[in-house]
Amino acid sequence: MIQRRMHLVAYLKTGPTANHPGGWRHPEAALHDIFTPERYEHIARVLEDACFDACFFADLLGLPDIHGGNFDAYLRKGGQISYLDPMTVLPVMGRVTRHLGLGATLSTTFLHPYHLARSLASLDMLTGGRAAWNIVTSATDLEARNLGMQGIPAKADRYDHADEVLEACSALWDCWDPDAFVMDREAGVFIDPEKVRYANYQGRSVSTRGPLSIPRTPQGRPVFLQAGASDRGREFAARWAEAVFCTPHGKTDGIAFRTDMHARMQSQDRTPDACKVLPGIAVVVGETSSIAREKAAYLQSLIEPEAQTMLHSALLGADLSRHQTAEAVAAAQGNQGITGSQDRVLQLMQKENISFAEAAARPRNLLVGTAQNIADEMEDWFTSGACDGFVVFPTVFPRMFEDFGRLVVPELQRRGLFRTEYAGRTLRENLAAA
């Protein structure tokens, strides 16, 4: 029997802050190279050396300005900002790697299917079948206003629209047969036109004729990642996603989420192993437990209270400097907010019997300890059915990923829980491998 193995995906930003609002202040955090190709080449090599399945860049089409009603704090305190368009960075990373999957966050609410299909097919072609799409419907009015809308549509409407966008993109990616290229110099035939067709997709809110000018790519379509935690978001993931990024507060919540996703996938005639459930983690690893605890305490001391509050204001879609209770936040959100982030706050609130404001002010949990300690926790989640692997987000960049690859990955490999080499050439092949 083939042993089941974990899958690991790295959460990245084109900037120094990703979920841990104090990490950029650490003396070992790289700040000088945000706008250089070398920064992104280096992390790509680090992740591929550690046999990560993939990485993806979280993205936002604007500057968060929910907290305090402006973007002052987010700029001053080094908030989670996209300083570069990830689609310009990923090909740079693809040039220095051969196996690492490369993902971008792209919105179905704001981008037309033809644009999405064309950009992602180009990335998949240039990387030999390693493109991934972190599919978002977006969750902020600020993005909507930047793209010419008055506000973000209701969540159900966004997902209905997203279903049509995915259908349209799939139709565009299927416009070319794999053997369309002839390239017969003597006969003067470059492409067989009978192997190319129109998409002619017509939905309620989306239409596209096609065909793409880009032929069928090595994967046929990019790998679909998704992070919707609402009921409608989970239905969408059950239909489309090949990996789901989630943020449960604890293992019990993780088991419940994965069980629910499997049931929803079965209703879509998909097998549970067709979609990997990947909760997010960050680690602080030390040579001894005491060293790890000291490192974690110092790292957490770098978080200013307002920096933590502004991060959650952006995630929840409500100004936490003004709204302190779950009811007040819900009333202020409108159509904004990320359900998974709100669920995690509510789970923490209930588990520890604290107020919503106290739970929202708490930093994310870190896995702290030796490589053996961290591998123990990851193995427990994995073997208990809480996950199929993890999305690993950085605290101190790039040092955390370097330490994780140097210390934790070899321990997981020693236990037979993680690959020692890539099984396939494409990202989809590596995700499908046991």
C-alpha positions as CSV (number, residue, x, y, z in Angstrom):
1,M,0.0,0.0,0.0
2,I,1.4,3.4,-1.0
3,Q,1.8,5.6,2.1
4,R,-0.1,8.9,2.1
5,R,2.2,11.9,2.1
6,M,1.7,15.6,3.0
7,H,1.5,18.4,0.5
8,L,3.1,21.8,1.3
9,V,2.3,25.1,-0.3
10,A,4.0,28.5,0.6
11,Y,2.0,31.6,1.1
12,L,3.9,34.6,-0.2
13,K,3.5,38.4,-0.7
14,T,5.4,40.8,-3.0
15,G,6.4,42.6,0.1
16,P,7.9,41.9,3.6
17,T,4.7,41.3,5.5
18,A,2.4,38.3,5.2
19,N,-0.1,37.6,8.1
20,H,2.5,38.3,10.8
21,P,2.4,42.1,11.3
22,G,5.6,42.3,13.2
23,G,7.8,40.0,11.1
24,W,9.2,42.8,8.9
25,R,10.7,44.5,12.0
26,H,12.9,41.5,12.8
27,P,16.6,42.2,12.2
28,E,16.9,39.2,10.0
29,A,13.9,40.2,7.7
30,A,15.1,41.2,4.2
31,L,13.8,44.6,3.3
32,H,16.4,45.8,0.8
33,D,15.5,43.6,-2.1
34,I,11.6,43.9,-2.4
35,F,11.9,45.2,-5.9
36,T,14.7,43.0,-7.2
37,P,14.4,39.7,-9.2
38,E,16.9,38.1,-6.9
39,R,14.5,38.1,-3.9
40,Y,12.0,36.0,-5.8
41,E,14.6,33.8,-7.4
42,H,16.0,33.0,-4.0
43,I,12.8,32.0,-2.4
44,A,11.8,29.9,-5.4
45,R,15.1,27.9,-5.0
46,V,14.6,27.6,-1.3
47,L,11.1,26.1,-1.7
48,E,12.1,23.8,-4.5
49,D,15.1,22.5,-2.6
50,A,12.6,21.7,0.2
51,C,10.3,19.9,-2.3
52,F,7.3,22.2,-1.7
53,D,4.4,21.4,-4.1
54,A,3.9,25.1,-4.9
55,C,3.8,28.7,-3.7
56,F,1.2,31.3,-4.3
57,F,1.1,35.0,-3.9
58,A,-1.8,36.5,-2.0
59,D,-2.8,39.8,-3.6
60,L,-5.1,42.8,-3.1
61,L,-5.9,45.3,-5.8
62,G,-5.3,48.4,-3.6
63,L,-4.2,49.7,-0.2
64,P,-6.4,48.6,2.8
65,D,-8.1,51.6,4.2
66,I,-10.8,50.1,6.4
67,H,-9.0,50.6,9.7
68,G,-9.4,54.2,10.9
69,G,-11.1,55.0,7.6
70,N,-7.8,55.6,5.8
71,F,-4.6,53.8,4.8
72,D,-2.2,55.7,7.2
73,A,-1.7,52.9,9.7
74,Y,-1.3,50.2,7.0
75,L,1.5,52.2,5.4
76,R,3.2,53.4,8.6
77,K,3.1,50.0,10.3
78,G,4.1,47.8,7.4
79,G,0.8,46.2,6.6
80,Q,0.3,43.3,4.2
81,I,0.6,45.1,0.9
82,S,1.3,43.9,-2.7
83,Y,4.1,46.1,-3.9
84,L,4.4,44.2,-7.2
85,D,2.0,42.4,-9.5
86,P,2.6,38.7,-8.8
87,M,2.0,37.8,-12.5
88,T,5.2,39.7,-13.3
89,V,7.2,38.0,-10.6
90,L,6.2,34.3,-11.2
91,P,7.9,33.9,-14.6
92,V,11.1,35.2,-12.9
93,M,10.8,32.3,-10.3
94,G,9.9,29.9,-13.1
95,R,13.3,30.5,-14.8
96,V,15.3,29.2,-11.8
97,T,13.1,26.2,-10.9
98,R,11.9,23.0,-12.7
99,H,9.2,21.5,-10.4
100,L,7.9,24.2,-8.0
101,G,4.2,25.1,-8.7
102,L,3.7,28.9,-9.2
103,G,0.4,30.5,-8.2
104,A,-1.2,33.9,-8.5
105,T,-4.3,35.3,-6.8
106,L,-6.7,36.6,-9.4
107,S,-10.3,37.8,-9.0
108,T,-13.2,36.5,-10.9
109,T,-15.2,39.5,-9.8
110,F,-13.0,42.1,-11.6
111,L,-11.3,40.2,-14.4
112,H,-12.8,39.0,-17.7
113,P,-12.5,35.3,-18.4
114,Y,-10.5,35.9,-21.6
115,H,-7.9,37.9,-19.8
116,L,-7.7,35.3,-17.0
117,A,-7.5,32.4,-19.4
118,R,-4.8,34.1,-21.5
119,S,-2.6,35.1,-18.6
120,L,-2.8,31.8,-16.8
121,A,-2.2,29.8,-20.0
122,S,0.8,31.9,-20.8
123,L,2.2,31.2,-17.3
124,D,1.5,27.4,-17.6
125,M,3.1,27.3,-21.0
126,L,6.3,29.2,-20.0
127,T,6.7,27.0,-16.8
128,G,6.1,23.7,-18.4
129,G,2.9,23.0,-16.6
130,R,3.4,24.5,-13.1
131,A,0.8,27.3,-13.0
132,A,-1.8,27.6,-10.3
133,W,-4.7,30.0,-9.8
134,N,-5.7,31.0,-6.3
135,I,-9.3,31.8,-7.2
136,V,-10.9,34.7,-5.2
137,T,-14.2,36.5,-5.6
138,S,-12.6,39.5,-3.7
139,A,-14.0,40.8,-0.4
140,T,-13.4,44.6,-0.2
141,D,-15.2,47.7,-1.4
142,L,-11.8,49.4,-1.9
143,E,-11.0,46.9,-4.7
144,A,-14.4,47.4,-6.3
145,R,-14.0,51.2,-6.3
146,N,-10.5,50.9,-7.8
147,L,-12.1,48.8,-10.6
148,G,-14.9,51.2,-11.3
149,M,-17.7,49.7,-9.2
150,Q,-19.5,51.3,-6.2
151,G,-19.0,48.4,-4.0
152,I,-18.4,44.7,-3.8
153,P,-21.4,42.6,-4.8
154,A,-23.1,40.2,-2.4
155,K,-21.2,37.0,-1.7
156,A,-23.8,34.7,-3.3
157,D,-23.8,36.8,-6.5
158,R,-20.0,36.9,-6.6
159,Y,-19.9,33.1,-6.5
160,D,-22.6,32.7,-9.1
161,H,-20.6,35.0,-11.3
162,A,-17.4,33.0,-10.5
163,D,-19.0,29.7,-11.6
164,E,-19.6,31.3,-15.0
165,V,-16.1,32.7,-15.1
166,L,-14.6,29.3,-14.5
167,E,-16.9,27.7,-17.1
168,A,-15.9,30.3,-19.6
169,C,-12.2,29.9,-18.9
170,S,-12.5,26.2,-19.2
171,A,-14.2,26.5,-22.6
172,L,-11.4,28.8,-23.7
173,W,-8.7,26.4,-22.6
174,D,-10.4,23.7,-24.5
175,C,-10.4,25.5,-27.8
176,W,-7.2,23.8,-29.0
177,D,-6.6,20.1,-29.5
178,P,-3.2,18.9,-28.2
179,D,-2.0,18.0,-31.7
180,A,-3.0,21.2,-33.5
181,F,0.6,22.1,-34.4
182,V,1.8,20.6,-37.6
183,M,4.9,22.8,-38.4
184,D,5.4,21.1,-41.8
185,R,7.7,23.5,-43.7
186,E,7.5,21.5,-46.9
187,A,3.7,21.4,-47.0
188,G,3.4,24.9,-45.8
189,V,1.1,24.0,-42.9
190,F,1.9,25.5,-39.5
191,I,-1.3,24.7,-37.5
192,D,-4.3,22.5,-38.5
193,P,-7.3,24.8,-38.3
194,E,-9.6,21.8,-37.8
195,K,-8.0,21.3,-34.4
196,V,-9.0,24.8,-33.2
197,R,-12.5,25.9,-32.5
198,Y,-14.5,28.8,-30.9
199,A,-15.5,28.6,-27.3
200,N,-18.9,30.4,-27.8
201,Y,-19.6,30.6,-24.1
202,Q,-22.7,32.4,-23.1
203,G,-23.8,32.7,-19.4
204,R,-26.1,35.1,-17.6
205,S,-23.4,37.6,-16.8
206,V,-20.4,36.3,-18.8
207,S,-19.8,35.7,-22.4
208,T,-16.7,35.0,-24.6
209,R,-16.3,33.8,-28.2
210,G,-12.7,32.7,-28.3
211,P,-10.7,30.9,-29.3
212,L,-7.6,31.8,-27.3
213,S,-4.5,32.6,-29.4
214,I,-2.6,30.3,-26.9
215,P,-2.6,26.6,-27.7
216,R,-3.3,23.9,-25.1
217,T,-0.8,24.1,-22.3
218,P,1.0,21.2,-20.6
219,Q,-1.6,21.0,-17.8
220,G,-4.6,21.9,-20.0
221,R,-5.6,24.4,-17.3
222,P,-3.9,25.7,-14.2
223,V,-4.3,24.0,-10.9
224,F,-7.2,25.6,-9.0
225,L,-6.6,26.8,-5.4
226,Q,-9.4,28.4,-3.4
227,A,-10.0,29.6,0.2
228,G,-13.7,30.4,0.5
229,A,-15.0,29.2,3.9
230,S,-18.6,30.4,3.6
231,D,-21.3,27.9,2.8
232,R,-21.4,29.2,-0.8
233,G,-17.6,29.3,-1.0
234,R,-17.4,25.6,0.1
235,E,-19.9,24.7,-2.6
236,F,-17.8,26.5,-5.2
237,A,-14.6,24.7,-3.9
238,A,-16.3,21.3,-4.0
239,R,-17.0,21.9,-7.7
240,W,-13.7,23.4,-8.8
241,A,-10.9,23.4,-6.3
242,E,-7.9,21.0,-6.3
243,A,-6.5,22.5,-3.1
244,V,-8.3,24.5,-0.4
245,F,-6.5,26.9,1.9
246,C,-8.3,27.1,5.3
247,T,-7.6,28.7,8.7
248,P,-9.2,26.7,11.4
249,H,-8.3,27.6,15.0
250,G,-7.6,24.0,16.1
251,K,-7.4,20.4,15.0
252,T,-11.1,19.7,15.8
253,D,-12.2,22.6,13.6
254,G,-9.8,21.3,10.9
255,I,-11.4,17.8,11.0
256,A,-14.8,19.3,10.8
257,F,-13.9,21.4,7.8
258,R,-12.2,18.6,5.9
259,T,-15.2,16.2,6.6
260,D,-17.6,18.8,5.3
261,M,-15.5,19.4,2.2
262,H,-15.4,15.6,1.4
263,A,-19.2,15.4,1.8
264,R,-19.7,18.3,-0.6
265,M,-17.3,16.9,-3.1
266,Q,-19.1,13.6,-3.2
267,S,-22.3,15.4,-4.0
268,Q,-20.4,16.8,-7.0
269,D,-19.3,13.3,-8.0
270,R,-15.7,14.0,-7.1
271,T,-13.5,11.8,-4.9
272,P,-12.1,13.3,-1.7
273,D,-8.5,13.0,-2.9
274,A,-9.3,15.3,-5.8
275,C,-9.0,18.3,-3.5
276,K,-6.3,18.7,-0.8
277,V,-7.4,20.5,2.4
278,L,-4.5,22.6,3.6
279,P,-4.7,24.7,6.8
280,G,-2.4,27.6,7.3
281,I,0.6,27.4,9.7
282,A,3.6,29.5,10.6
283,V,6.5,28.1,12.6
284,V,9.3,29.2,14.9
285,V,11.9,26.4,15.0
286,G,14.9,26.2,17.3
287,E,17.7,23.8,18.0
288,T,16.2,23.4,21.5
289,S,12.7,24.0,22.9
290,S,13.9,26.9,25.0
291,I,15.7,28.5,22.1
292,A,12.5,28.2,20.0
293,R,10.4,29.8,22.8
294,E,12.8,32.7,23.2
295,K,12.7,33.3,19.4
296,A,8.9,33.2,19.4
297,A,8.6,35.5,22.4
298,Y,10.9,38.1,20.7
299,L,9.0,37.7,17.4
300,Q,5.6,38.3,19.1
301,S,7.0,41.3,20.9
302,L,7.5,43.0,17.6
303,I,3.8,43.2,16.9
304,E,2.3,46.5,17.8
305,P,-1.3,46.3,19.0
306,E,-2.6,48.6,16.3
307,A,-0.7,46.6,13.6
308,Q,-2.6,43.4,14.7
309,T,-5.9,45.3,14.8
310,M,-5.5,46.8,11.4
311,L,-4.7,43.4,9.9
312,H,-7.9,42.0,11.3
313,S,-9.9,45.1,10.2
314,A,-8.8,44.3,6.6
315,L,-9.5,40.6,6.9
316,L,-12.9,41.1,8.5
317,G,-14.0,44.0,6.4
318,A,-14.9,46.2,9.4
319,D,-13.0,48.9,11.4
320,L,-12.0,47.2,14.6
321,S,-10.9,50.5,16.1
322,R,-14.7,51.4,16.1
323,H,-16.5,48.0,16.2
324,Q,-15.7,45.7,19.2
325,T,-18.4,43.0,19.1
326,A,-19.3,40.3,16.7
327,E,-22.7,41.9,16.2
328,A,-21.2,45.3,15.5
329,V,-18.7,43.9,13.1
330,A,-21.4,42.0,11.2
331,A,-23.5,45.2,10.9
332,A,-20.6,47.2,9.6
333,Q,-19.3,44.6,7.1
334,G,-22.0,44.9,4.5
335,N,-20.8,42.6,1.7
336,Q,-17.2,42.7,2.8
337,G,-15.0,40.4,4.9
338,I,-13.4,37.0,4.6
339,T,-15.5,34.3,6.2
340,G,-12.5,32.0,7.1
341,S,-10.9,34.8,9.1
342,Q,-14.1,35.6,10.9
343,D,-14.7,31.9,11.7
344,R,-11.2,31.6,13.2
345,V,-11.8,34.6,15.5
346,L,-15.2,33.2,16.6
347,Q,-13.7,29.8,17.2
348,L,-11.0,31.3,19.4
349,M,-13.6,33.4,21.2
350,Q,-15.7,30.3,22.0
351,K,-12.8,28.0,22.9
352,E,-11.2,30.4,25.3
353,N,-14.3,32.2,26.5
354,I,-13.0,35.7,25.7
355,S,-14.6,38.6,24.0
356,F,-14.7,39.1,20.2
357,A,-12.4,42.1,20.6
358,E,-9.9,40.1,22.6
359,A,-9.9,37.3,20.1
360,A,-9.5,39.6,17.1
361,A,-6.5,41.2,18.9
362,R,-4.7,37.9,19.2
363,P,-1.9,37.1,16.8
364,R,-2.2,33.9,14.8
365,N,-1.0,30.8,16.6
366,L,2.6,29.7,15.8
367,L,4.0,26.2,15.9
368,V,6.9,26.7,18.2
369,G,9.6,24.1,19.1
370,T,12.3,21.9,17.7
371,A,12.0,20.3,14.3
372,Q,10.8,17.2,16.1
373,N,8.2,19.1,18.0
374,I,6.8,20.8,14.9
375,A,6.8,17.6,12.9
376,D,4.9,15.9,15.8
377,E,2.2,18.5,15.6
378,M,2.0,18.4,11.8
379,E,1.9,14.6,11.9
380,D,-0.9,14.6,14.4
381,W,-3.1,16.9,12.3
382,F,-2.3,14.9,9.2
383,T,-2.9,11.4,10.6
384,S,-6.0,12.5,12.5
385,G,-7.7,13.5,9.3
386,A,-7.6,17.3,9.8
387,C,-5.6,18.0,6.7
388,D,-3.8,16.7,3.6
389,G,-0.8,19.0,4.2
390,F,-0.3,22.7,5.0
391,V,-0.1,26.2,3.6
392,V,3.0,27.7,5.3
393,F,3.1,31.4,5.7
394,P,6.2,33.3,6.7
395,T,7.0,35.3,9.8
396,V,10.5,36.5,9.1
397,F,11.1,36.4,5.4
398,P,13.0,34.5,4.0
399,R,14.6,33.1,7.1
400,M,11.5,31.1,8.3
401,F,11.3,29.2,5.0
402,E,15.1,28.6,5.1
403,D,14.8,27.2,8.6
404,F,11.8,25.1,7.7
405,G,13.5,23.6,4.7
406,R,16.7,22.9,6.6
407,L,15.2,21.5,9.8
408,V,11.5,20.5,9.6
409,V,11.4,19.1,6.1
410,P,14.2,16.5,6.7
411,E,12.3,15.4,9.9
412,L,9.1,14.9,8.0
413,Q,11.0,13.0,5.3
414,R,12.7,10.8,7.9
415,R,9.2,9.8,9.1
416,G,8.0,9.0,5.6
417,L,5.5,11.8,5.7
418,F,6.9,14.0,2.9
419,R,8.5,13.4,-0.5
420,T,12.2,13.3,-0.9
421,E,11.9,14.1,-4.7
422,Y,9.2,15.3,-7.0
423,A,7.1,12.5,-8.5
424,G,6.0,14.4,-11.7
425,R,6.8,17.2,-14.0
426,T,3.6,19.3,-13.6
427,L,2.1,20.7,-10.5
428,R,-1.1,18.7,-11.0
429,E,1.0,15.4,-11.2
430,N,2.7,16.3,-7.9
431,L,-0.5,17.2,-6.1
432,A,-2.0,13.9,-7.2
433,A,0.9,11.8,-6.1
434,A,0.6,10.0,-2.7
